[in-house]
Amino acid sequence: MQGEYVVIKALEDGVTIIGLTRGKDTRFHHSEKLDSGEVMIAQFTEHTSAIKVRGKAQILTKVGTVVSGDTRRCADDTEG
């Protein structure tokens, strides 16, 4: 199984990245703390089905970029 990659760049100190498991019961299986300017490259795998980001960070994927912790609407947000 080859999973997709995401790039997460912390825009403030103390950004938390949490990996969540696959399966019947979703659980936390790994966490990292990043300080401003630090970058983490993460991959979805047979064990990781979701990644949760707490704090302000820029998240880049093959389908686009989003900023977490930002209450402004995205420029390409077409809803409502």
Secondary structure, 3 states (H helix, E strand, C coil): CCCCEEEEEECCCCEEEEEEECCCCCCEEEEEEECCCCEEEEECCCCEEEEEEECCEEEEECCEEEEECCCCCCCCCCCC
